């Protein structure tokens, strides 16, 4: 990576890590808020849901803002908004104030993914590598946010902890304000980066441009990837607890320990490696063919889950490690695919649609998975997940077959 790539990498790694640092610290405060304000768990859960709702729903508007004002300004506003919201949390004297602060956090955090990914796609010459580091930072934030918050709450009042949780946001904002980079160094499009009007006609026209190219296939592919991803991460912790191999560990005398949870966390840690390797591979192999291959591997892994789990703990650990590796290795591939199949001047909007598919439509697998697990067998659940991966792999094959015909005019090199 050159100096511009490194600056963009650090800038976006801070952003991605912070978003998930704040996101996963919020549930840890639940018990503290319930005791401090003497409210029911139902009310506290509703308040947290109010904060998470704009986090998902704001992806599309966030992408439009990135195209209008430039991703750098939008990410800086994200840093400031998330940090200020936790400052408001620290000063809260009622659940109403906490609710307002969390809604502010959700709105601020929602713009990061489309803006940050847009910046990498137009500014980084080694975007696969930068996407790899970017994804790793997000996974680290996912792990450190709840761990740090829970540890601090054991020693300090929750309002003091909220201040400390906000502190990295202040430091990141100071750094991000000073760092310099060229946000359009990786594209020859003079219109990339900023300037798209925030009007309904512009939104409709740009959306038509996006979906008239291979982005339509990429959007559908990301939707099925989201269905697979959310289904795995939502239900695997519970599934692991009920397996005979896991029960054998608990029966062996580790009272109070949930081994399945540790296996699941280990899967996420392996995913950090998967993010890095996947990002580097996007610069060595055709992205479209990589998507087909990895979706095929994921389908095979989930189909094999039940028979492998029956073989004992060691085979189960190997399979979970492989699942975690490929589940996250595929993310840089589809993130680069979005860049390959979209015009540079609508890159923010394209990532807005992408994360609407990932976080929004993908979340429906929670309902589907719950129904299948409740009414059918564990094997049927994994077959449903495999079908999501197979469909996504088939969409990747369409990209391979489509070649240059699916590429936007300013990306003639998109398909290999």
NUKOLMI-317201 format. One record per residue (C-alpha): x, y, z; residue in one letter. Coordinates in steps of 0.02 Angstrom, whole numbers, padded with zeros to 5 digits, always signed. Example, Ala and Ser with C-alpha at 12.3 -4.5 7.8 and 13.67 -1.06 7.14 Angstrom:
BEGIN
+00615-00225+00390a+00684-00053+00357s
***
This chain:
BEGIN
+00000+00000+00000x+00057+00178-00033x+00041+00323+00089x-00134+00369+00029x-00194+00190+00051x-00121+00182+00227x-00206+00345+00278x-00373+00284+00211x-00348+00116+00296x-00317+00193+00467x-00460+00318+00445x-00586+00183+00398x-00521+00055+00523x-00552+00181+00661x-00727+00209+00595x-00772+00026+00576x-00699-00022+00744x-00787+00122+00832x-00958+00085+00758x-00954-00093+00822x-00868-00041+00986x-01017+00070+01025x-01145-00049+00951x-01097-00197+01060x-01071-00095+01219x-01254-00042+01222x-01328-00211+01275x-01203-00219+01419x-01280-00061+01494x-01454-00140+01499x-01446-00206+01676x-01368-00045+01742x-01504+00064+01664x-01641-00049+01728x-01577-00032+01906x-01535+00153+01896x-01705+00208+01830x-01812+00069+01907x-01893+00019+01743x-01945-00147+01669x-01838-00253+01555x-01972-00230+01420x-01952-00041+01424x-01762-00049+01422x-01769-00170+01275x-01885-00052+01182x-01766+00093+01211x-01619-00007+01143x-01723-00060+00993x-01757+00124+00957x-01570+00151+00946x-01536+00002+00835x-01678+00038+00713x-01600+00191+00630x-01432+00100+00626x-01503-00016+00494x-01630+00097+00410x-01509+00241+00386x-01392+00148+00267x-01477+00209+00109x-01488+00393+00163x-01309+00376+00225x-01253+00324+00052x-01342+00472-00026x-01257+00591+00097x-01088+00517+00053x-01119+00550-00132x-01176+00727-00095x-01048+00787+00033x-00908+00662+00011x-00871+00510+00121x-00739+00599+00226x-00861+00731+00291x-00995+00600+00323x-00876+00488+00421x-00816+00637+00525x-00998+00679+00564x-01023+00496+00611x-00877+00504+00735x-00943+00665+00811x-01123+00603+00823x-01081+00435+00902x-00964+00516+01029x-01088+00653+01073x-01227+00525+01095x-01127+00431+01227x-01088+00595+01312x-01276+00621+01321x-01296+00444+01389x-01173+00486+01528x-01274+00641+01575x-01444+00554+01567x-01559+00564+01718x-01704+00468+01641x-01739+00331+01517x-01814+00462+01402x-01644+00546+01388x-01559+00378+01362x-01684+00342+01222x-01646+00508+01138x-01459+00476+01152x-01473+00302+01075x-01579+00365+00930x-01443+00495+00899x-01313+00357+00904x-01410+00248+00781x-01432+00391+00658x-01248+00439+00668x-01185+00260+00656x-01298+00216+00510x-01200+00323+00387x-01032+00241+00420x-01041+00081+00317x-01095+00160+00152x-00977+00308+00174x-00826+00208+00234x-00843+00075+00100x-00870+00209-00032x-00709+00295+00021x-00608+00134+00010x-00679+00093-00161x-00637+00262-00239x-00480+00309-00142x-00378+00151-00111x-00275+00078-00252x-00256-00086-00153x-00438-00088-00103x-00442-00275-00069x-00305-00256+00060x-00386-00103+00137x-00554-00193+00144x-00464-00335+00234x-00394-00221+00369x-00560-00130+00378x-00654-00292+00411x-00528-00348+00541x-00552-00184+00636x-00740-00211+00638x-00720-00384+00713x-00601-00316+00845x-00730-00183+00891x-00864-00317+00905x-00759-00409+01033x-00682-00266+01131x-00839-00160+01151x-00937-00278+01263x-00782-00347+01350x-00717-00175+01399x-00888-00109+01451x-00927-00261+01558x-00757-00251+01642x-00773-00065+01682x-00950-00086+01750x-00881-00206+01880x-00784-00061+01957x-00869+00103+01907x-01039+00184+01898x-01123+00164+01729x-01119+00351+01689x-00929+00354+01716x-00913+00201+01606x-01013+00289+01468x-00886+00431+01472x-00741+00309+01458x-00827+00215+01316x-00847+00382+01224x-00663+00429+01248x-00597+00328+01098x-00721+00424+00991x-00644+00589+01045x-00468+00527+01007x-00523+00456+00838x-00608+00620+00792x-00450+00719+00831x-00345+00603+00723x-00473+00593+00582x-00489+00782+00573x-00301+00800+00543x-00263+00653+00428x-00249+00691+00242x-00283+00580+00091x-00353+00586-00085x-00529+00509-00080x-00536+00482-00269x-00358+00421-00304x-00419+00251-00367x-00539+00317-00500x-00526+00426-00654x-00705+00487-00633x-00700+00675-00597x-00876+00666-00524x-00832+00537-00392x-00827+00583-00209x-00954+00723-00189x-01081+00832-00277x-01232+00720-00313x-01392+00820-00278x-01501+00766-00133x-01662+00764-00232x-01792+00631-00271x-01763+00641-00460x-01575+00620-00435x-01604+00473-00317x-01722+00386-00440x-01609+00419-00589x-01453+00355-00500x-01547+00203-00435x-01601+00161-00612x-01420+00178-00669x-01362+00059-00532x-01491-00076-00561x-01470-00070-00750x-01297-00149-00731x-01224-00299-00644x-01258-00215-00477x-01432-00292-00484x-01351-00464-00475x-01229-00406-00339x-01374-00335-00237x-01467-00501-00246x-01307-00594-00203x-01276-00487-00049x-01456-00514+00007x-01431-00703+00008x-01261-00682+00090x-01349-00580+00226x-01479-00718+00248x-01340-00846+00271x-01233-00735+00384x-01372-00679+00500x-01442-00855+00514x-01273-00926+00565x-01229-00791+00691x-01402-00785+00770x-01430-00969+00803x-01259-01051+00811x-01227-01006+00995x-01389-01093+01048x-01360-01240+00930x-01186-01269+01001x-01253-01277+01180x-01370-01420+01135x-01245-01532+01045x-01194-01695+01131x-01009-01654+01108x-01032-01491+01203x-01139-01570+01339x-00996-01691+01369x-00881-01547+01415x-01008-01473+01536x-01040-01643+01614x-00854-01659+01642x-00858-01534+01784x-00843-01358+01710x-00992-01293+01806x-01046-01117+01764x-00947-01118+01602x-01036-01115+01434x-00912-01199+01316x-01022-01165+01165x-01002-00979+01193x-00813-00994+01193x-00818-01095+01033x-00928-00962+00953x-00810-00822+01007x-00665-00923+00937x-00759-00932+00772x-00768-00742+00770x-00582-00729+00808x-00541-00846+00664x-00651-00731+00560x-00523-00592+00584x-00397-00700+00491x-00529-00738+00360x-00557-00553+00331x-00372-00524+00300x-00346-00675+00186x-00505-00638+00089x-00454-00458+00059x-00281-00507-00004x-00357-00640-00118x-00467-00512-00205x-00307-00441-00279x-00249-00611-00343x-00404-00699-00407x-00557-00643-00504x-00684-00581-00377x-00830-00664-00466x-00748-00835-00465x-00695-00811-00285x-00875-00780-00236x-00933-00939-00322x-00797-01042-00238x-00823-00976-00062x-01013-00991-00068x-00990-01171-00124x-00874-01204+00024x-00998-01122+00145x-01140-01229+00078x-01037-01386+00100x-00986-01339+00277x-01163-01312+00341x-01227-01470+00257x-01087-01565+00344x-01119-01484+00514x-01236-01614+00590x-01140-01771+00537x-00973-01692+00585x-01039-01639+00756x-01089-01819+00787x-00906-01871+00768x-00852-01779+00925x-00777-01618+00989x-00617-01611+00886x-00702-01626+00715x-00833-01499+00772x-00697-01374+00819x-00614-01393+00650x-00778-01367+00558x-00822-01213+00663x-00650-01141+00628x-00673-01165+00440x-00848-01093+00448x-00787-00937+00539x-00643-00916+00417x-00748-00923+00258x-00899-00833+00332x-00791-00677+00350x-00671-00709+00206x-00814-00682+00084x-00851-00506+00144x-00705-00419+00055x-00756-00511-00104x-00932-00441-00112x-00873-00269-00054x-00750-00262-00199x-00885-00330-00316x-00994-00180-00273x-00851-00065-00326x-00825-00161-00488x-01007-00156-00542x-01057+00023-00499x-01016+00195-00568x-00893+00291-00458x-01006+00443-00438x-01145+00339-00357x-01032+00232-00250x-01108+00294-00086x-01284+00252-00146x-01226+00080-00204x-01156+00038-00032x-01313+00109+00047x-01413-00019-00051x-01284-00153-00011x-01298-00132+00177x-01486-00117+00166x-01479-00291+00087x-01354-00356+00216x-01429-00283+00376x-01610-00262+00322x-01666-00401+00205x-01538-00521+00278x-01618-00505+00450x-01773-00599+00387x-01674-00760+00407x-01695-00738+00596x-01882-00770+00575x-01855-00907+00446x-01724-00994+00552x-01830-00987+00708x-01977-01066+00617x-01871-01206+00541x-01784-01245+00706x-01951-01246+00797x-02047-01353+00673x-01915-01462+00590x-01744-01537+00624x-01573-01459+00647x-01523-01538+00482x-01667-01448+00395x-01606-01283+00467x-01433-01308+00394x-01507-01361+00227x-01601-01195+00221x-01438-01104+00256x-01353-01206+00120x-01490-01156-00003x-01452-00973+00031x-01268-01004-00008x-01309-01103-00165x-01420-00965-00233x-01286-00835-00195x-01156-00943-00280x-01270-00958-00432x-01283-00768-00439x-01093-00761-00432x-01090-00879-00581x-01202-00756-00674x-01070-00622-00646x-00938-00739-00717x-01045-00777-00870x-01099-00596-00895x-00923-00526-00912x-00906-00348-00976x-01091-00340-01024x-01137-00315-00841x-01007-00182-00802x-01052+00004-00791x-00979+00119-00924x-00845+00190-00810x-00787+00016-00754x-00747-00080-00913x-00624-00188-00820x-00755-00252-00696x-00776-00432-00749x-00635-00553-00780x
***
